[in-house]
């Protein structure tokens, strides 16, 4: 689907509705990205803590 086809399709709707839908989609995308970054940060922190504890236990007993 080309850009011209998309613009022709969107021109059938009121301009304010297209802008509102675009803002909502953008806000949803930012929210999803922020949640993914949050989960990645927690996963990194937990992995580092677990790795550090395992390494500390290994060096303690060897």
DACORCOR-V138021 format. One record per run of one state. SS is the DSSP state (~ for helix, > for strand, _ for the rest). FROM is the first residue (numbers start at 0). TO is the last residue. Records with the same first field share a line. If there is no record, write none. Layout:
BEGIN
SS->FROM-TO / FROM-TO
END
This chain:
BEGIN
_->0-1 / 10-13 / 61-61
~->2-9 / 14-60
END
